[in-house]
Amino acid sequence: MTFLINWVKQRGRWDFFSRSKQLLLNGCLEDSTNEVCTVHTLQAMVQGSGLGVAVLKFAPAVAILSLTLLCSPCWATRNAALQLYCALCSRMLGQCSGGEEGSIQQGMSPPAFFTQYPTLHPFLLGELRGAAGNLHGP
């Protein structure tokens, strides 16, 4: 969260945030222990049209954060993390147009995705290896 706030302040882009998002963000920053509130604030920023593609600069860090929080023992945190991840995927990959079942959808190939977001490749590969290792037991 701090990296995003610093980037916005350094570039004078605070106007990207609506007044309500500024109030929500400031409230979460004052109570840094409120993880769920912080994750929902990030989700609002990712979904908000005011930030547009500017949020994509932080997509890998936000993706890693959201996927990491899916392991939280707190249901509310896992739920917020899943909502953030879904919003981020929609922002990163774009919205698919609703077509008939079996129709060809436009998308991004894995090489194109990892060229756009290179830091996600080692993280996701590590997570998949860990999950596969857990399937086989200790």
Residue pairs with C-beta under 8 A, 6 or more apart in sequence:
1 28
1 29
1 38
1 41
1 42
3 58
3 61
4 42
4 45
4 58
5 25
5 29
7 13
7 57
7 58
8 14
8 16
8 17
13 54
14 22
16 48
16 50
16 51
16 54
17 25
17 45
17 48
17 50
17 51
18 48
18 50
21 41
21 44
21 45
21 48
24 37
24 41
24 44
25 41
25 45
27 37
28 34
28 37
28 38
28 41
31 37
32 38
35 69
35 72
35 74
35 77
35 80
36 74
36 76
36 77
36 80
39 65
39 66
39 69
39 77
39 80
39 81
39 83
39 84
40 80
40 83
40 84
42 62
42 65
42 84
43 80
43 83
43 84
43 87
45 51
45 55
46 55
46 62
46 84
46 87
46 88
46 91
47 87
47 90
47 91
55 62
55 91
56 91
56 92
59 88
59 91
59 92
59 117
60 117
60 119
60 120
60 123
62 84
62 88
63 85
63 88
63 92
63 117
63 120
63 123
64 119
64 120
64 123
65 81
65 84
66 81
66 82
66 84
66 85
66 88
67 81
67 85
67 123
67 127
68 81
69 77
69 78
69 80
69 81
69 84
70 78
70 81
70 82
70 85
71 78
72 78
72 81
92 113
92 116
92 117
93 107
93 108
93 113
94 106
94 108
96 105
96 106
96 107
97 105
97 106
99 105
108 116
113 120
114 120
114 121
